[in-house]
Amino acid sequence: MAITLTPEPLSREQFAAYGDVIDTAGLRANPMNTARFERFDDLCTVEVDADGYVSVSIARCRTPTRLPYRIDRVERHPLGSQAFIPLSGKPFIVVVAPPGESIDARDLRAFRANGRQGVNYRRGAWHMPLIAFESGQEFLIIDRAGDAPNCEECILDEVVTLVGEWR
C-alpha cells in the first residue's frame, strides 16, 4: 500500500516530538546592545555527545526538489541534534518520524516551514534529508561534528510520496 504525505503548517506543538521549531513569533525578546537590538534566547536545545563538538555550517541548494517527490530513505543523527535555519526566507518542507532504533514509514509526518522558521531535529529523530524548492536557497546548519560518524540511513520498506503545496 502506498503512503501519501501532505505537508501541514509547522508549529511548535505539532513538531515537539521530533525537536524544536526555531522561530521568534510569539516570544518575548530581551534588550541587547544598549537596547538597539532584541535578542531571543534559547530557541532550541543543541545536543552533542561528550566526544563531539558544535559545528556551524551553511548549505546551498543545487538541485531543487519537485513535488510529487518519492521518499525512499530517511536518516537520523544518534550522537547529536541537527538544526536547519533558512537564510533565504523561502519556504521548505521537513519530513520526520519519532526517534527510535527503527522506523515505520506510516509514522512519517510532513511540515511546511514558512521561510522564517527553522527546525532542530532532536538527537535520534528520523528525518528526510534537506528539502528545498529553489536553487540557491541557503540554510545555516548547527549540528554535532567529531571523529565518530553521526548519520545513519534507513531505506523505507513502503512507498512514500510527498505531495501538495510547498508555498
RAPEKA-V231632 format. One record per backbone hydrogen bond with DSSP energy under -0.5 kcal/mol. CO is the residue of the C=O (numbers start at 1). NH is the residue of the N-H. E is the energy in kcal/mol with one decimal. If there is no record, write none. Layout:
BEGIN
co->CO nh->NH e->E
co->CO nh->NH e->E
END
This chain:
BEGIN
co->3 nh->161 e->-2.7
co->5 nh->163 e->-3.0
co->8 nh->112 e->-3.0
co->11 nh->15 e->-1.8
co->12 nh->16 e->-1.0
co->13 nh->16 e->-0.5
co->15 nh->18 e->-2.3
co->15 nh->19 e->-1.3
co->18 nh->122 e->-3.3
co->20 nh->22 e->-0.5
co->20 nh->120 e->-2.5
co->21 nh->23 e->-0.9
co->22 nh->118 e->-2.9
co->24 nh->27 e->-2.3
co->30 nh->39 e->-3.0
co->32 nh->36 e->-0.8
co->32 nh->37 e->-2.0
co->33 nh->36 e->-1.8
co->37 nh->32 e->-2.0
co->39 nh->30 e->-2.9
co->39 nh->41 e->-0.6
co->44 nh->46 e->-0.7
co->45 nh->47 e->-0.6
co->47 nh->81 e->-1.9
co->49 nh->52 e->-1.4
co->53 nh->145 e->-2.9
co->55 nh->143 e->-2.2
co->57 nh->141 e->-3.3
co->59 nh->139 e->-2.3
co->61 nh->136 e->-2.9
co->62 nh->64 e->-0.5
co->69 nh->71 e->-0.5
co->69 nh->162 e->-3.3
co->70 nh->72 e->-0.6
co->71 nh->160 e->-0.9
co->72 nh->156 e->-2.2
co->74 nh->154 e->-2.6
co->75 nh->127 e->-2.5
co->76 nh->78 e->-0.5
co->76 nh->152 e->-2.6
co->77 nh->80 e->-0.8
co->77 nh->124 e->-1.7
co->79 nh->49 e->-1.5
co->81 nh->144 e->-0.8
co->82 nh->121 e->-3.2
co->83 nh->142 e->-1.6
co->84 nh->119 e->-2.3
co->85 nh->140 e->-3.1
co->92 nh->113 e->-2.9
co->93 nh->131 e->-0.6
co->94 nh->111 e->-2.9
co->95 nh->128 e->-2.4
co->96 nh->109 e->-2.5
co->97 nh->126 e->-1.1
co->103 nh->105 e->-0.5
co->104 nh->107 e->-2.8
co->105 nh->108 e->-1.3
co->109 nh->96 e->-2.8
co->110 nh->8 e->-2.0
co->111 nh->94 e->-2.5
co->111 nh->113 e->-0.6
co->112 nh->10 e->-2.0
co->113 nh->92 e->-1.4
co->118 nh->22 e->-2.9
co->119 nh->84 e->-2.9
co->120 nh->20 e->-2.1
co->121 nh->82 e->-1.6
co->122 nh->125 e->-2.4
co->124 nh->100 e->-0.8
co->126 nh->97 e->-2.2
co->127 nh->75 e->-3.0
co->130 nh->132 e->-0.5
co->131 nh->93 e->-1.0
co->132 nh->65 e->-3.1
co->134 nh->137 e->-1.8
co->137 nh->61 e->-2.9
co->138 nh->87 e->-2.9
co->138 nh->88 e->-1.0
co->139 nh->59 e->-2.5
co->140 nh->85 e->-2.5
co->141 nh->57 e->-2.7
co->142 nh->83 e->-2.7
co->143 nh->55 e->-3.2
co->145 nh->53 e->-2.4
co->152 nh->76 e->-2.0
co->154 nh->74 e->-2.1
co->154 nh->156 e->-0.5
co->159 nh->3 e->-2.9
co->160 nh->71 e->-3.2
co->161 nh->5 e->-2.9
co->161 nh->163 e->-0.5
co->162 nh->68 e->-0.7
co->162 nh->69 e->-2.2
co->163 nh->7 e->-0.8
END
